[in-house]
Amino acid sequence: MTGFIIRIALTLSALSFNVWLFATGHWGWGITFILVTGLLVASFFRNEKMIWALYQMQKGDQEKAKKFINKITHPQFLPKKQHAYILYLQALMNAQEIGFNQSETLLRKALSLGLRTSEDNAVARMHLAGICAQSGRKTEAVSLLGEAKKFDKKGMLRDQIKMMQQQLQMAPSKNQMRMAQMMGGKKPRMR
């Protein structure tokens, strides 16, 4: 919150200084300072921590990217698309720490807010399918994989989707999983 207040103060002072430059006749400096004011105004629409996290992901440093994403405390105050991407990245990067239930809710919320690219939609649906498969919801996992296949227009996830579909065909149903749990993992004896 302190950073937001500082950003507002800097933007207002830059804007007033820019108006003063034009009012006193320093047109050259006024035009040049419009760039600085524009950058400060643009900082309200793009979160710098998210930009750093995406940069670290491009470099391949997942730990630093996770650190920057986790520093964003109130993503609901950001624009809708950025809020969706922050939830999406938090769900993917922190899946081990926060658990499958929390990861699933974050991914579903990110999908409802709307992700920009079709590849991100495909990855989110593929991860949701994996979570559904592990929790025994085979039909939902199959439908999510079908949606992911539709969104994967460039074919980047074709192999992973195909592999998950094969694993789902071999996976036991929810009733078979329950029976195995009741039997303590033992196969029932046939007479």
Stockholm file with secondary structure:
# STOCKHOLM 1.0

chainA/1-191         MTGFIIRIALTLSALSFNVWLFATGHWGWGITFILVTGLLVASFFRNEKMIWALYQMQKGDQEKAKKFINKITHPQFLPKKQHAYILYLQALMNAQEIGFNQSETLLRKALSLGLRTSEDNAVARMHLAGICAQSGRKTEAVSLLGEAKKFDKKGMLRDQIKMMQQQLQMAPSKNQMRMAQMMGGKKPRMR
#=GR chainA/1-191 SS CHHHHHHHHHHHHHHHHHHHHHHTTCHHHHHHHHHHHHHHHHTTTSCHHHHHHHHHHHHTCHHHHHHHHHTCCCGGGSCHHHHHHHHHHHHHHTHHHHCHHHHHHHHHHHHHHCCSSHHHHHHHHHHHHHHHHHTTCHHHHHHHHHHHHHHCSSCTTHHHHHHHHHHHHHSCCHHHHHHHHHTTTCCCCCC
#=GC SS_cons         CHHHHHHHHHHHHHHHHHHHHHHTTCHHHHHHHHHHHHHHHHTTTSCHHHHHHHHHHHHTCHHHHHHHHHTCCCGGGSCHHHHHHHHHHHHHHTHHHHCHHHHHHHHHHHHHHCCSSHHHHHHHHHHHHHHHHHTTCHHHHHHHHHHHHHHCSSCTTHHHHHHHHHHHHHSCCHHHHHHHHHTTTCCCCCC
//
